[in-house]
Each structure stands twice: as structure tokens, then as C-alpha cells.
Amino acid sequence: MGKGLLGLGFSLLLTLTLSLLLLAAQWLPLAASAASIKARNGVVTMELWCVAKNNAEDSALQRALDWACGPGGADCGPIQQGGPCYDASDVQTTASFAFNSYYLKNGMTDDSCNFDNTAAITSLNPSHDNCKFPSR
């Protein structure tokens, strides 16, 4: 009787494990395609960007954007009128581009992606349409 229960328990455990593996196999390609992963010389790296937080207030983003493009020295050319990332109606995306530029120029550290807690580091490529966000 003990052997039968042990066999039943093992079979159930094996079935659950295989089900979880199949489920993970279905979702992993989706996660990998959303993040930008590169392989170079046999080394796998993940690209990172600094973007505006979704819950940041527009006024706080605008102040941080003004600082990044002014005293911060970010490359804000692409978000100027006529640039490929210009969108006067979307401070979130505009600030994200400036934040990312500053982040790249300043060593890609946690401190270089803060902007009074209005920014965060992501592995999801924020590029859209003709607006390409650089990364390393």
C-alpha cells in the first residue's frame, strides 16, 4: 500500500513538474522578445534604458526634463521640434528620451537614472516609430 501511494505521489509530482515546464516554455519566448538581449563573443548581455515612471506627475517630469536638457547636458536634439522623437503632447516619452541620454552619458548607474524619483531602469526597449532610444 505504501508503495502504491508513493508511486501515485511521484506520478502526480512528475505531471505537475512537466505541466509547469510546458507553461514556462510557452511564456519565456514572450519575455525574451520583450526585453532586448544581445549575444556578443559568446557573452549574453541585456540592454538597459532609463525611462520616466508611469506614475510620475507631468510637472515633476517637466522639471527633470528641463534639468536633463539644460545643466544635465543630455543630448536632447532628437526631442526638439523637427526631431524624430519630438512630441510636445507627451512629456512622459519626451522625458524618457532625455533621461536615457543622461543615463548613458553618466555611466549607467542607479544614481544617473533617478531624476527626483521620476525615472526607472528598464530592459524593455522604449523605441517607437522612427524614435530610436540608444543603449549600450
LUMMILO-228154 format. One record per atom (N, C-alpha, C, O): chain; atom name; x, y, z. Coordinates in pm, whole numbers, plus 32768, in hexadecimal, padded with zeros to 4 digits. Layout:
N
A, CA, X, Y, Z
...
% end
This chain:
136
A, N, 8052, 7F89, 8000
A, CA, 8000, 8000, 8000
A, C, 8057, 807D, 8000
A, O, 8039, 80DB, 7FB6
A, N, 80C1, 8081, 8050
A, CA, 811A, 80F3, 8055
A, C, 815C, 810A, 7FCF
A, O, 8170, 817D, 7FA6
A, N, 817F, 809F, 7F8A
A, CA, 81BF, 80AA, 7F08
A, C, 815F, 80E7, 7EA2
A, O, 8189, 8136, 7E4D
A, N, 80E1, 80C2, 7EAA
A, CA, 807E, 80F8, 7E4E
A, C, 806A, 818E, 7E61
A, O, 8060, 81D9, 7E00
A, N, 8064, 81B9, 7EDF
A, CA, 8054, 8247, 7EFB
A, C, 80D0, 8294, 7ED0
A, O, 80C6, 8303, 7E9A
A, N, 8145, 8259, 7EE8
A, CA, 81C1, 829B, 7EC0
A, C, 81C6, 82A8, 7E28
A, O, 81EC, 8311, 7DF3
A, N, 819F, 823E, 7DE3
A, CA, 819B, 8243, 7D52
A, C, 8137, 82AA, 7D1F
A, O, 8152, 82F0, 7CBE
A, N, 80C3, 82B4, 7D61
A, CA, 805D, 8314, 7D3B
A, C, 8090, 83A3, 7D54
A, O, 807D, 83FB, 7D01
A, N, 80D0, 83B7, 7DC8
A, CA, 8108, 843B, 7DE9
A, C, 8172, 8465, 7D86
A, O, 8175, 84D8, 7D5A
A, N, 81CA, 8409, 7D63
A, CA, 8234, 8426, 7D03
A, C, 81FA, 8446, 7C7A
A, O, 8227, 84A3, 7C37
A, N, 8197, 83FA, 7C52
A, CA, 8157, 8411, 7BD0
A, C, 8114, 849A, 7BCC
A, O, 811E, 84E0, 7B68
A, N, 80D1, 84C0, 7C38
A, CA, 8090, 8542, 7C40
A, C, 80F9, 85B1, 7C3C
A, O, 80E7, 8615, 7BF6
A, N, 8165, 85A0, 7C87
A, CA, 81D1, 8602, 7C89
A, C, 820F, 8610, 7BFF
A, O, 8229, 8680, 7BD1
A, N, 8227, 85A3, 7BBC
A, CA, 8261, 85A4, 7B36
A, C, 8203, 85EB, 7AD4
A, O, 8230, 863A, 7A82
A, N, 8182, 85CF, 7ADD
A, CA, 8120, 860E, 7A85
A, C, 811C, 86A5, 7A9C
A, O, 8118, 86F2, 7A3C
A, N, 811C, 86D0, 7B1A
A, CA, 811B, 875E, 7B3A
A, C, 819A, 87A3, 7B09
A, O, 8195, 8811, 7AD2
A, N, 820C, 8762, 7B1C
A, CA, 828C, 879A, 7AF0
A, C, 828E, 87AB, 7A59
A, O, 82B6, 8814, 7A28
A, N, 8263, 8746, 7A11
A, CA, 8260, 874E, 797F
A, C, 81FE, 87BA, 794F
A, O, 821A, 8801, 78EE
A, N, 818D, 87C6, 7993
A, CA, 812C, 882F, 796F
A, C, 8168, 88B9, 7982
A, O, 8157, 8910, 792D
A, N, 81AE, 88CE, 79F1
A, CA, 81ED, 894E, 7A0A
A, C, 825A, 896C, 79A4
A, O, 8268, 89DE, 7978
A, N, 82A7, 8908, 797F
A, CA, 8310, 891A, 791B
A, C, 82D4, 8940, 7893
A, O, 8308, 8997, 784E
A, N, 8267, 8900, 786E
A, CA, 8225, 8921, 77F0
A, C, 81ED, 89AE, 77F3
A, O, 81F7, 89F7, 7791
A, N, 81B3, 89D5, 7863
A, CA, 817F, 8A5D, 7872
A, C, 81F0, 8AC3, 7869
A, O, 81E3, 8B28, 7824
A, N, 825E, 8AA9, 78AC
A, CA, 82D1, 8B04, 78A8
A, C, 8308, 8B0D, 781B
A, O, 8330, 8B79, 77EF
A, N, 830C, 8A9F, 77D3
A, CA, 8340, 8A9F, 774B
A, C, 82EA, 8AF6, 76EF
A, O, 831C, 8B31, 768F
A, N, 8269, 8AFF, 770C
A, CA, 8211, 8B53, 76BC
A, C, 8225, 8BE6, 76D9
A, O, 821B, 8C38, 767D
A, N, 8243, 8C0B, 7756
A, CA, 824E, 8C97, 777E
A, C, 82DA, 8CCF, 776E
A, O, 82E8, 8D48, 7759
A, N, 8343, 8C7F, 7778
A, CA, 83CC, 8CB3, 7770
A, C, 83E9, 8CF9, 76EC
A, O, 8429, 8D62, 76EE
A, N, 83C0, 8CC4, 767A
A, CA, 83DB, 8D0D, 75FE
A, C, 839A, 8D98, 75FD
A, O, 83D2, 8DF6, 75C5
A, N, 8325, 8DA5, 763A
A, CA, 82E4, 8E28, 7640
A, C, 8335, 8E88, 7694
A, O, 8347, 8EFB, 766E
A, N, 8366, 8E5B, 7706
A, CA, 83B8, 8EB0, 775D
A, C, 843A, 8ED5, 7718
A, O, 8467, 8F47, 7721
A, N, 8477, 8E76, 76D5
A, CA, 84F6, 8E91, 7692
A, C, 84E4, 8EF2, 761E
A, O, 853D, 8F42, 7602
A, N, 8472, 8EEA, 75DA
A, CA, 845E, 8F44, 7569
A, C, 8440, 8FD2, 7598
A, O, 845C, 9032, 7550
A, N, 8407, 8FE1, 760F
A, CA, 83E8, 9066, 7643
A, C, 8467, 90AC, 7673
A, O, 8473, 9126, 7665
A, N, 84C4, 9063, 76AA
A, CA, 8543, 909C, 76D7
A, C, 85A6, 9095, 7665
A, O, 859A, 9041, 760C
A, N, 8607, 90EE, 7668
A, CA, 866B, 90EF, 75FE
A, C, 86E8, 90A8, 7631
A, O, 8731, 90DC, 7685
A, N, 86FF, 9030, 75FC
A, CA, 876E, 8FDF, 7627
A, C, 87CE, 8FCE, 75B2
A, O, 87A4, 8FAF, 7543
A, N, 8850, 8FE3, 75CD
A, CA, 88B5, 8FD8, 7565
A, C, 891C, 8F6E, 758B
A, O, 8936, 8F57, 7601
A, N, 8954, 8F2F, 7527
A, CA, 89C4, 8ED4, 753D
A, C, 8A3A, 8F08, 74EC
A, O, 8A2F, 8F1F, 7473
A, N, 8AA9, 8F1B, 752F
A, CA, 8B21, 8F4D, 74EC
A, C, 8B98, 8EFD, 751F
A, O, 8BB2, 8EF9, 7597
A, N, 8BDF, 8EBE, 74C3
A, CA, 8C55, 8E6D, 74E7
A, C, 8C33, 8E05, 7551
A, O, 8C81, 8DED, 75AD
A, N, 8BBF, 8DC9, 7545
A, CA, 8B97, 8D60, 75A2
A, C, 8B65, 8D94, 7628
A, O, 8B45, 8D44, 7680
A, N, 8B5D, 8E18, 763A
A, CA, 8B2D, 8E51, 76B7
A, C, 8AA2, 8E8D, 769F
A, O, 8A8E, 8EDC, 7643
A, N, 8A44, 8E66, 76F1
A, CA, 89BC, 8E99, 76E5
A, C, 89AE, 8F13, 773F
A, O, 89CE, 8F0E, 77B6
A, N, 897E, 8F80, 7705
A, CA, 8968, 8FFA, 7752
A, C, 88DA, 9029, 773C
A, O, 889B, 9008, 76D8
A, N, 88A8, 9076, 779A
A, CA, 8822, 90AE, 778E
A, C, 8830, 9145, 7782
A, O, 8873, 9185, 77D3
A, N, 87F0, 917E, 771D
A, CA, 87F1, 920F, 770E
A, C, 8796, 924D, 7777
A, O, 8730, 9213, 779D
A, N, 87BD, 92C4, 77A5
A, CA, 8770, 930B, 7809
A, C, 8757, 939B, 77DD
A, O, 87AA, 93D6, 7798
A, N, 86E7, 93D1, 7805
A, CA, 86C3, 945B, 77E8
A, C, 868E, 949B, 7868
A, O, 865D, 9456, 78C1
A, N, 8699, 951E, 7870
A, CA, 8661, 956B, 78DE
A, C, 85E7, 95B4, 78A7
A, O, 85F1, 9600, 7847
A, N, 8574, 959E, 78E4
A, CA, 84F7, 95DA, 78B3
A, C, 84A8, 961A, 7925
A, O, 84BE, 95FC, 799A
A, N, 844E, 9672, 7901
A, CA, 83F6, 96B2, 7962
A, C, 8396, 964B, 799D
A, O, 8365, 95F3, 7956
A, N, 837E, 9656, 7A1E
A, CA, 831E, 95FC, 7A5E
A, C, 8291, 961F, 7A32
A, O, 826F, 9694, 7A20
A, N, 823E, 95B8, 7A21
A, CA, 81B4, 95CC, 79F5
A, C, 8163, 9620, 7A57
A, O, 8107, 9667, 7A2F
A, N, 8185, 9617, 7AD7
A, CA, 8135, 965D, 7B3D
A, C, 816D, 96E6, 7B62
A, O, 813B, 9727, 7BBE
A, N, 81D5, 9713, 7B1C
A, CA, 8210, 9796, 7B3A
A, C, 81B4, 9805, 7B08
A, O, 8177, 97FA, 7A9E
A, N, 81AB, 986F, 7B56
A, CA, 8158, 98E1, 7B2E
A, C, 819B, 992D, 7ABC
A, O, 8215, 993B, 7AB8
A, N, 8149, 995F, 7A60
A, CA, 817D, 99A9, 79EC
A, C, 81D3, 9A1F, 7A15
A, O, 823A, 9A3A, 79D7
A, N, 81AC, 9A67, 7A7E
A, CA, 81F9, 9ADC, 7AA8
A, C, 8284, 9AB3, 7ADB
A, O, 82E6, 9AF8, 7AC1
A, N, 828C, 9A43, 7B22
A, CA, 830E, 9A12, 7B52
A, C, 8363, 99E2, 7ADD
A, O, 83DC, 99F7, 7ADB
A, N, 8324, 99A2, 7A7B
A, CA, 836C, 9974, 7A04
A, C, 83A0, 99EC, 79B6
A, O, 8411, 99E9, 7985
A, N, 834F, 9A54, 79AA
A, CA, 837A, 9ACA, 795F
A, C, 83F2, 9B0D, 79A2
A, O, 844F, 9B37, 795E
A, N, 83F0, 9B18, 7A27
A, CA, 8463, 9B52, 7A6F
A, C, 84E1, 9AFE, 7A59
A, O, 854C, 9B35, 7A40
A, N, 84D3, 9A7A, 7A62
A, CA, 8546, 9A21, 7A4E
A, C, 8577, 9A26, 79BD
A, O, 85EF, 9A23, 79A4
A, N, 851A, 9A2D, 795F
A, CA, 853B, 9A39, 78D1
A, C, 8589, 9ABA, 78B7
A, O, 85ED, 9AB9, 7871
A, N, 8559, 9B28, 78F0
A, CA, 859E, 9BA9, 78DE
A, C, 862C, 9BA3, 7916
A, O, 8688, 9BD9, 78DA
A, N, 863D, 9B62, 7989
A, CA, 86C2, 9B55, 79C4
A, C, 871B, 9AFC, 796D
A, O, 878E, 9B1F, 7951
A, N, 86E6, 9A89, 7942
A, CA, 8736, 9A2B, 78F2
A, C, 8766, 9A6C, 7871
A, O, 87D9, 9A5B, 784A
A, N, 870F, 9AB7, 782E
A, CA, 8732, 9AF5, 77AE
A, C, 8782, 9B76, 77C0
A, O, 87C0, 9BA7, 7761
A, N, 8782, 9BAD, 7839
A, CA, 87CE, 9C27, 7855
A, C, 8850, 9C05, 789D
A, O, 88AF, 9BD5, 7860
A, N, 8852, 9C1F, 7920
A, CA, 88CC, 9C06, 796F
A, C, 88FD, 9B76, 796A
A, O, 8975, 9B5C, 7978
A, N, 88A0, 9B16, 7955
A, CA, 88C7, 9A89, 7952
A, C, 8917, 9A60, 78D8
A, O, 8960, 99FD, 78DB
A, N, 890A, 9AAC, 786C
A, CA, 8959, 9A91, 77F4
A, C, 892C, 9A1B, 77A0
A, O, 8979, 99E8, 774F
A, N, 88AF, 99EF, 77B0
A, CA, 887C, 9982, 775C
A, C, 8872, 99AF, 76CB
A, O, 8862, 9A26, 76AF
A, N, 887D, 9950, 766E
A, CA, 886B, 996E, 75E0
A, C, 87D5, 9971, 75C4
A, O, 8796, 9909, 75B6
A, N, 879E, 99E8, 75BC
A, CA, 870E, 99F8, 75AA
A, C, 86E9, 9A22, 751D
A, O, 8676, 9A47, 7504
A, N, 8746, 9A1C, 74C1
A, CA, 8729, 9A3E, 7436
A, C, 86B5, 99F1, 73FA
A, O, 865D, 9A2C, 73BD
A, N, 86B2, 996B, 740B
A, CA, 8645, 991F, 73CF
A, C, 85BA, 993D, 7405
A, O, 8557, 991B, 73C6
A, N, 85B1, 997E, 747B
A, CA, 852D, 999E, 74B1
A, C, 8507, 9A30, 7499
A, O, 84A0, 9A5F, 74C9
A, N, 855B, 9A77, 744F
A, CA, 853B, 9B01, 7429
A, C, 84DF, 9AFE, 73AF
A, O, 84DA, 9A9B, 7366
A, N, 8498, 9B6B, 7399
A, CA, 843C, 9B74, 7328
A, C, 8485, 9B50, 72A7
A, O, 84F0, 9B84, 728A
A, N, 8448, 9AF5, 7259
A, CA, 8483, 9AC5, 71DD
A, C, 84D6, 9A46, 71EF
A, O, 84FA, 9A05, 718D
A, N, 84F5, 9A23, 726C
A, CA, 8543, 99AA, 7288
A, C, 84EC, 992D, 7283
A, O, 8472, 9937, 728E
A, N, 8529, 98B7, 7273
A, CA, 84DD, 983A, 7265
A, C, 8491, 9812, 72E4
A, O, 8437, 97BE, 72DE
A, N, 84B4, 984E, 7355
A, CA, 8472, 982B, 73D3
A, C, 841F, 989D, 740C
A, O, 83F3, 9899, 747F
A, N, 8409, 9903, 73BB
A, CA, 83BC, 9979, 73E9
A, C, 8329, 9957, 73F7
A, O, 82EA, 9925, 739A
A, N, 82F1, 9972, 746E
A, CA, 8262, 9965, 7486
A, C, 8240, 99C0, 74FB
A, O, 8249, 9997, 756F
A, N, 8219, 9A3A, 74DC
A, CA, 81FC, 9A9F, 7543
A, C, 8189, 9A75, 759F
A, O, 817D, 9AAA, 760E
A, N, 8136, 9A19, 7573
A, CA, 80C3, 99F0, 75C3
A, C, 80E0, 997E, 7624
A, O, 8089, 9958, 7673
A, N, 8159, 9945, 761E
A, CA, 8178, 98CF, 7670
A, C, 81F6, 98E6, 76C3
A, O, 8264, 98C1, 7699
A, N, 81E6, 9923, 7738
A, CA, 8259, 9941, 778D
A, C, 829A, 98C0, 77C0
A, O, 8313, 98BF, 77D8
A, N, 824F, 9856, 77D0
A, CA, 8284, 97D6, 7800
A, C, 82EE, 979F, 779F
A, O, 835C, 977B, 77C9
A, N, 82CC, 9798, 7721
A, CA, 8329, 9764, 76BC
A, C, 839D, 97C4, 76A5
A, O, 840F, 979A, 7694
A, N, 8380, 9845, 76A4
A, CA, 83E8, 98A9, 7690
A, C, 844C, 98A6, 7702
A, O, 84C5, 98A7, 76EB
A, N, 841A, 98A2, 777E
A, CA, 8473, 9899, 77F1
A, C, 84C3, 9817, 77EE
A, O, 8539, 9816, 7810
A, N, 8485, 97AB, 77C5
A, CA, 84CB, 972A, 77BE
A, C, 8545, 9733, 7763
A, O, 85AF, 96FE, 7784
A, N, 8536, 9774, 76F1
A, CA, 85A7, 977F, 7695
A, C, 8619, 97CF, 76D6
A, O, 868D, 97A7, 76CE
A, N, 85F7, 983E, 7716
A, CA, 865D, 9890, 7758
A, C, 869D, 9846, 77CC
A, O, 8717, 984A, 77DD
A, N, 864C, 9802, 781B
A, CA, 8680, 97B6, 788D
A, C, 86E1, 974B, 785D
A, O, 874B, 9737, 7898
A, N, 86BC, 9707, 77F1
A, CA, 8712, 969C, 77BD
A, C, 8796, 96D3, 7789
A, O, 87FF, 9696, 779D
A, N, 8791, 9745, 7747
A, CA, 880C, 9784, 7716
A, C, 8869, 97A4, 778A
A, O, 88E0, 9787, 7785
A, N, 8832, 97E0, 77F2
A, CA, 8882, 9803, 7868
A, C, 88BB, 9784, 78A9
A, O, 8930, 9781, 78CF
A, N, 8869, 971E, 78B4
A, CA, 8890, 969D, 78EF
A, C, 8907, 9660, 78A5
A, O, 8967, 9632, 78E4
A, N, 8902, 9662, 7820
A, CA, 8970, 962B, 77D1
A, C, 89F0, 967D, 77E1
A, O, 8A5D, 9646, 77E9
A, N, 89E2, 9702, 77E4
A, CA, 8A57, 975A, 77EF
A, C, 8A97, 9758, 7879
A, O, 8B08, 9785, 7889
A, N, 8A4E, 9726, 78DC
A, CA, 8A7E, 972C, 7965
A, C, 8A8E, 96A3, 79A6
A, O, 8A77, 9692, 7A1D
A, N, 8AB7, 9642, 7956
A, CA, 8AE2, 95C2, 798C
A, C, 8A79, 9559, 79A6
A, O, 8A99, 94F0, 79DE
A, N, 89FD, 9572, 7980
A, CA, 8992, 950E, 7990
A, C, 898A, 94DA, 7A20
A, O, 897D, 9462, 7A37
A, N, 8990, 9535, 7A7F
A, CA, 8985, 9510, 7B0C
A, C, 88F6, 9529, 7B3C
A, O, 88A9, 956F, 7AFA
A, N, 88D5, 94F0, 7BAF
A, CA, 8852, 9509, 7BE9
A, C, 883E, 959E, 7C03
A, O, 87D2, 95D4, 7BED
A, N, 88A8, 95E0, 7C31
A, CA, 889F, 9670, 7C4D
A, C, 8888, 96C3, 7BD0
A, O, 884A, 972D, 7BD6
A, N, 88B9, 9692, 7B5D
A, CA, 88A7, 96DF, 7AE1
A, C, 881E, 96C7, 7AA2
A, O, 8800, 96FA, 7A36
A, N, 87CA, 9677, 7AE4
A, CA, 8741, 9661, 7AB8
A, C, 86E3, 9671, 7B2F
A, O, 86A0, 9612, 7B59
A, N, 86E0, 96E9, 7B65
A, CA, 8689, 9702, 7BD7
A, C, 862C, 9777, 7BBC
A, O, 85B2, 9768, 7BBF
A, N, 8665, 97EC, 7BA1
A, CA, 8617, 9863, 7B80
A, C, 85A7, 987C, 7BE5
A, O, 8530, 9881, 7BC4
A, N, 85D1, 988C, 7C62
A, CA, 8572, 98A1, 7CD1
A, C, 8508, 9833, 7CD5
A, O, 8491, 984E, 7CEC
A, N, 8535, 97B9, 7CBF
A, CA, 84DF, 9742, 7CC6
A, C, 846F, 9741, 7C5D
A, O, 8404, 9709, 7C74
A, N, 8489, 977F, 7BEA
A, CA, 8425, 977B, 7B7E
A, C, 844F, 971C, 7B0E
A, O, 8408, 970F, 7AA9
A, N, 84C1, 96D8, 7B1F
A, CA, 84F5, 9680, 7AB4
A, C, 8518, 95F7, 7AEB
A, O, 852B, 95E5, 7B63
A, N, 8520, 9596, 7A92
A, CA, 8543, 950D, 7AB7
A, C, 858C, 94CC, 7A42
A, O, 857D, 94F3, 79CF
A, N, 85DC, 9467, 7A63
A, CA, 8626, 941A, 79FE
A, C, 85CD, 93A8, 79CE
A, O, 8589, 9367, 7A1D
A, N, 85CF, 9391, 794A
A, CA, 857F, 9326, 7910
A, C, 85D1, 92D9, 78A8
A, O, 8631, 930D, 786F
A, N, 85A9, 925D, 7892
A, CA, 85E5, 920E, 7826
A, C, 8589, 9209, 77AD
A, O, 85A7, 91C6, 774A
A, N, 8518, 924F, 77B4
A, CA, 84BB, 9254, 7743
A, C, 84DD, 92CD, 76EC
A, O, 84DC, 933E, 771C
A, N, 84FB, 92B4, 7670
A, CA, 8526, 931D, 7615
A, C, 84B5, 9382, 75FF
A, O, 844B, 935F, 75CA
A, N, 84CB, 9402, 7627
A, CA, 8462, 9466, 7618
A, C, 845C, 94A6, 758D
A, O, 8409, 94FE, 7575
A, N, 84B2, 947B, 7530
A, CA, 84B0, 94B3, 74A9
A, C, 8426, 949F, 7469
A, O, 83E2, 943C, 7484
A, N, 8400, 94FD, 7417
A, CA, 837D, 94F4, 73D4
A, C, 8385, 9540, 7350
A, O, 83CD, 95A3, 7344
A, N, 833C, 9510, 72EF
A, CA, 8339, 954E, 726B
A, C, 83C8, 956B, 723B
A, O, 841B, 9510, 7237
A, N, 83E6, 95E8, 7217
A, CA, 846D, 960D, 71EC
A, C, 84C4, 963E, 725F
A, O, 8535, 9668, 7249
A, N, 8490, 963A, 72D9
A, CA, 84D9, 9669, 734E
A, C, 8524, 95F5, 738E
A, O, 84E9, 959E, 73CE
A, N, 85A5, 95F4, 737C
A, CA, 85FA, 9588, 73AF
A, C, 8643, 95B6, 742C
A, O, 868E, 9617, 7428
A, N, 862C, 9571, 749A
A, CA, 8671, 958E, 7517
A, C, 86F5, 9542, 7518
A, O, 86F6, 94C7, 7511
A, N, 8765, 958A, 7520
A, CA, 87E6, 9544, 7522
A, C, 87F8, 94F2, 75A2
A, O, 87B8, 950D, 7608
A, N, 8850, 9490, 759C
A, CA, 8873, 943D, 7610
A, C, 8902, 940B, 75FD
A, O, 8940, 9422, 7595
A, N, 8933, 93C8, 7660
A, CA, 89B7, 9389, 7655
A, C, 89AD, 92F9, 767A
A, O, 8A11, 92B1, 7677
% end
